[in-house]
Amino acid sequence: MGAPVWMQGRAPPRYMTTTLHEPMGMAVCRGELLIADYRNARIRAYNLETGIITTKVGSVVGYSGDGGAPSQAKLNGPTGVACDSLRGYWIADTGNSAIRGVLVVPGQSDVISTVIGGLGQGLAPAGTWTTAAQLRRPMQIAMSNTEWGAPRSLTFVDTGSAIARFVPLGTRVMEGAVQHVIGTGEQGYRQNAAKTNLALDNPEGIAAHHSTVFVSDTVNHRIVMVICQRVIS
């Protein structure tokens, strides 16, 4: 994990023996730092108390494992991960054009499933149910607990389609209707007051706070902020 620095007089932490290959998105979740280990096709977990790294999700590159143990599942170039305080955590399985969810229930074994995508590349119309929606290389993911009137919402950038999307979720489910935040579905640059007509170019990052979403419009070198129906950039 690079060249970390630790307090003088303390032993080197145990994570120094772990090799990562192009780590990308991260999220703190239930006492662990989750890391999207892109080239190794895994989600790693760094325990904030013990300093030990384990593999939470992934084995070899591929696409499989739904309904089973996350450690036996196959991912393809994961780039993003987000913590869901109510149900588990989410993974942008970029190479498979899918978003996977890991359901965490105390006292039970964790279970992974494909929540959105995994159906080939495409752009799903707004309102498409998550199990029927196609994606095109989704990258970063973020959660908001009070967004758009839902108990919690999943937001993400569908990078290959140059669009940001959200899924309003109930307290006990990991699926819903895929909705539109910003972008036209085509790569480019256009700025105006209507968020549905503002073009993005390979957006790669997203963050959410209540009803506000921030999108990194990567190739256009700007951050776009969406507040309900208004856009500021």
Secondary structure, 3 states (H helix, E strand, C coil): CCCCCCCCCCCCCHHHHCCCCCEEEEEEECCEEEEEECCCCEEEEEECCCCCEEEEECCCECCECCCCCHHHCEECCEEEEEEECCCEEEEEEHHHCEEEEEECCCCCCCEEEEEEECCCECCCCCCCEHHHCCECCEEEEEEECCHHHCCEEEEEEEHHHCEEEEEEECCCCCCCECEEEECCCCCCCECCCCHHHCECCCCCEEEEECCEEEEEECCCCEEEEEECCEEEC
